[in-house]
Amino acid sequence: MPAFVQSIGFVFTIFITSTIHAETKLDWEPEKTWVFVVGLLEWEHSEIYSSFPEAMKDRRDEQLVRFFKDAGVPGDQINYLKDKQATKRRIEKEFADFLDQTDEDDLLIFYFCGHGSRNHQTRQTWFANYDAGEEDDSAWNVKQIFKTIEDHFSGSRALLLADCCHSGALYDEAKRRADSDISYAVITSSYSHNTSTGRWTFSDALMSGLRGDGLVDLNGDHVIDFQELARFNELELAFLEGQKSMAHATDEFPLRARISPSQGNVRPRVGQRLEVLYKGKWFKAKSIDADGDQLKVHYVNYGNSWDEWVGPERIRPYQPAQFAQGDKVDVRWDRDGKWYHATVRDAWYGLHLIKYDDDSSEDEWVGPHAIRLRQR
């Protein structure tokens, strides 16, 4: 706050003006793509769901819609509801009507941004439509999203994307539908039990991949595939926000499915995730330019005015501390700032999947600044 099946046989050819001069064949076709976007930055009940006024400028839901229009997706195959338009009744009706128009082998791309909530007793997750209130069923249930797709979509593949708290519920639900006739792929900003940043970090990473940013082309083959897009999002969210992006694709939705041509090679040492020494403390930063052994860095969560050139004596790779599976730790809870006993279940890139000693609590991923070795 992507499912492309190799056996389909159609391609989308793009001509690009970069170091790649040949045609790049992708595993999706605009004429067979349907895009449903729901973007909310304000709500009727602002006392329950706070607005995001700072996010109104250059809102990424609009950028996503513009991208697919420019890519050649027909206008009547794009449905975009934002803010006051996105009431529960209108979302549900237009989503079903929209999917009723699809044909065999079509691709659905679904994107939601805004607020999400989870009832930890019922284990149900809800996306907050404009008129969502205090009651759970006043919002858009994640299970209902899948039910609508199953009941109304005639195509074969659905890519679901969400930038909101508890968005990983899409991941959980997609995994439960391995036997569906529809091949699902999912990339979300957070784990289903976790909140998500109020910034556009996830959507920015997503747009970088769609636009062919060379930094997302992790293997350097000049094509960005689903697996690379998912991995880039995972790394960006972990590094910049300390949260776990989730991704899943069914067997019929290949990880190597080609999404976008890469817009050329990345300059060596640019785009690295680093720590930089400044006045005796280490700060997270990304390299944005290089000249010999000097790097120009941008500090995470600081304005561009702080960008500076630094030498190797002030740089080290980002290597966050990590606990081992089974370690007994204390975890700081966001809601009250207090520390609670927990056990590490998994760890990756400074993030830890933990289970609270209180068995009534759900597990969650926590960032490096919210975990410490248990204090006896």
N, C-alpha and C positions, 0 to 999 in steps of 0.2 A: 503494500500500500502503500505431436507432429507425426499419422500412421501411414506409412508409405510402403505398400506391398510390392515386392519385386515382380510378382507374377501378373500384375495388372496389365503391363505391357505398354502403357502410354507414357509419354515424356513431355516435359515442359522445357522448351529450348530458350535460353537467354543469351543475348549477345552482350558482353561486358567490355569495358574499355580499361583494362588493367594489364597486368603482365600476362594474363591468360588471353590468348587471341582466338582460341578455338571455341566452338560451341560447347556448352556444358549441359549435359542431359541430367535432368532432375526427376525424382520419382513422384511428381505431382503435376497436375494439369489445371490451370485456372478455370477452364470451362466446366470442369467437373468438381469444383471446390465450392463449398458453402460455408460462409463465415458468420457466426452468431456471436456478437460482442455485447456484454453488459458491463458498463462502467459507471461506478458511483463514487462521487467525492463529497456528496452532501445528502442528508436524509431529513425526512419530515420530522422525526422525533430526535432532534439533535441532542436532547438531554440523555438519550440512550446511546446513540451512534454519533460520535463527534465527526465533524466535517474535516476535510483536508484542503483548506483554502490555498495553501502554498503549492499544492500539487496541481492546481487548476492551469497554471501556465505550462504550455507544451505537454498537455496530458497525454500519456502514452497509449491509452485506449484509442484516442483519435489517431495517433500515429500508426497504430496497428491497422486500423480500418483503411487509412490512406495507403499503407503499404500494399495491401491486397488489391485495392482498386488500381493502383499503379501497375501491379503485377498482371493485371488483366482479368481478375475475377469479375464477372458481370455484376452490375449494380443491383439487380434483383436477386442476386445470390449472396448479398451481404445485408444483414439485419443488425443495426446498432441502436441500442437503447441506453440512454445515459441519464443519470440524476432523476429529475421529476418524471421522465418518461418511464422509468424502470419500476413501476409498481408491480406487486406480485401478480395480480390478475393479468396485466398486460404482458409481462414476461412469459408466464406460463402459456397463455393463449398464442402469442406470436411465435414462441419456440415450437409448439406443436404444429401450427399452420405452416411455418417455415420448413420444417422437416418433411411435412406431407408432400412437398413439391419435389423432393429428391428422387433420384433414379439409382438403379443398380450400379455399383462400382464408384459412386460419388464419395467424396471426402468431406467430412464435417470438421471444421476448426472452431472450437468453442473457447471463449476467453471471458473471464470475469475478474474485475478488480473492485475492491471496496472493503467492507467489513465482513468478517465471518465469525460465527460463534459455535461453541460446542457444549452440549449438555453432557457432563461427565457421568451422570447417573444413567441416562438412556443410551449413551454413546452415539448420539445423533449429532450431525453437523448441519449448520444452516448458513446460507449466504444471505446477507441483509439487503433486500430490495428497498426501494425508496420509502415505502410505507411500513416497513417492519417495526414492530413494537416490542413490548415486554414478553409476550407469549412466543414460545418457539415456533408454533405453526403459523405465525404471522410473517415468517421469513420463508425463503426458498430452500427446501430440503435437498441435500445432495443426492440422496437416494432417488428423489423424484426427478432430478436431472437425468439420471441414467434410465429411469423408467420411461420418461418421455422419449429419449433417444431410441430405446428398444421398441417402443410402440409405434413410432412415427417415422423413423429414419429408414429409408430404403437402400442406402449406400452400404459400403463394406468396411469403411474405416473412419475412426473418429479420434481426433487429437484434442485433448482437453488441457487447458492452461488456466491457472488461477493465481492471482497476486493478492492474497488476503490472509488473515489469521485462519488457522486450521484448514488451509487449502489442501493439505495432504489427505483429507478425506476423499478427494477424487482418486488419489493413488490407491487408498485402501479399497474403495469400491470397485475400481477397475480390476484389481487383482482377484476379487471375488468372482469376476465374470469371465474367467478364462474359457468357459465353454460357450460363450455367446457367439452368435453368427457375425457380430460386429467386432472387428479388431480394434482394440483401444490402445492408445498411447497417451501418457500423462506426464506433464512437468508442472510442478507446483513450487510456490515460494517457501513453503514450510511443511513440517511434519504435521500430521492430523491432530496431535495433542498440543501443538505449540502455536503461540501467536506469531505474527509476522511484522516486519518493519513497516512503518508508515511512509517510507520513501519508495522511490520507483526502482530500487536496485534490481529486483527480479525482472521487471518488464524491460529495463534498459539492457540487461544481459540477453534477454530474449530477442529484442530488436537488433542487437549487435549480430546475433547469429543469422537472423532473417536477411539482414542487409549485407551479409557477406564479409563482416569484419575478419581480417586475417588472424586476429588473436583467437578466434573461436575454432579455426582450422588447426586443431591440435596435432594432427599427424602430417600437416604440410602437403596434402595431396591436392590442394586447390579446390576442394569441395567440402562443404560443411554438412555432416550427416547428423541424424537424430542423436546418436550416442555422444558426439562432440558437443552438440547444443546442450544436452542434459548435463554433461560433465562441466562445461563452462559455467552454467548456472549454479551448479553445486559448489564449485570453487569460489565463485564471486560471492555467493550468499554466505558461505562459511567465513571467508576472509573479511568482507566488508561489514557484515551484520552479525556474525556469530550464530547463524541459524542454518538449519538443514533443509536444503531444497530436495524434493523427492521426484523420482522419475521411474516410469514403468512402461514397458511395451510388451504386448503379447507376442507369441512366437510368429504369428502371421504379420507382424509389424516389425520388420528387420531393423536392428540397431544401426546398420550401415545405410539405411534409407537416406537418399541424398535430398537435402533441403534447399541449399543455396550454394551458388558458386562463390568461392573465396575471392575477395577483391585484391589479390596479390600477396606477395610475401611480406612478412613482418620484419622490420629492422631488428638485427640482433640486440638483445638485452632490453628491448622496449616491451612494456607490458608485464614485467616481472612483479610479483608480489613480494614485498621486502619489509624489513624493519630498518629505520634510519635513526641514528643517534643524534639527539638534539638537546643541548644543555644537560647532558648527563642522563637522559632518559631515552628509551627506545620507543619509536612511534611507527605504526603501520603506514606504509606508503606504496605507491605503484610507480614504476619508472615510465616516464612519458617521452624521454628523448635520451640519446647517448652520444658521447663524443670522446673517443679514446677510453680512458679508464674512468671518466666522469659520467655520472648519470643525473639527468634532471628528474626530480621526483615530485609527485603530488601526494600530500599527506591525506590519509583517509579522514573524512569528516571535517576537513579544513578547506577554506576557500582557496581559489587559485592564487591569491596574493601571497600565499605561503610557499608556493612552488619554488624550488631552488636546485642549483647544481651542487652535487656532493661527490666526494672522492671515496675510494674503496675503504678507507679507514672508518667511515661512518655508516657502512652498509653491511648488513648480514641477511641471509635468506630468512624468510618467514618460517620459523620452526616452533610452533606453539607447544607448550608443555602438554603432555598427554598422560593420563592415568591408564592402568591396565584393567582388563576385564576382571571383575570381582573385587576391585579395590573399594574400600569403605571410604566414603567422601561426605562432605557437607555441600549442599546446594542452596544458593540464595534464590528464594521465590520472588518473582517480580512484584506480586501484588502487595506484599507487606515488607519486603526487604530483609526478612529473617532467614536464618540458615537452618536447613533441615537435613537429617541423616538420610543417606541414600547409598546405593550400590551401583557401580559402573557395569553396564551390560555390553556396551560396545563403544569404540572410540575411533575417530577419524579426523585428521586435520585440525586438531584442537577442540573439536566438538565431542560431546559425550552423551550417549544414550544411557539414561539413569532410571532406576526404579527406586522410588522413595520407600523407606522402611515401613511407612504407613501403607498397608496393603490396599487401602481404599483409594489411593491416588493412582492415576495413570502414569505410565512411563513417559519421558519426554527427552528431547535433545537440548542440551544446555551449552552455552558458549564458554570460552576459556575464562572469562572474568566472573562467572557465576558458580565456580566450583573450586573446592580446595580439599586437601587431605583432611580427613575427619579430625576434629579437635577433641581430644579425650577429656 
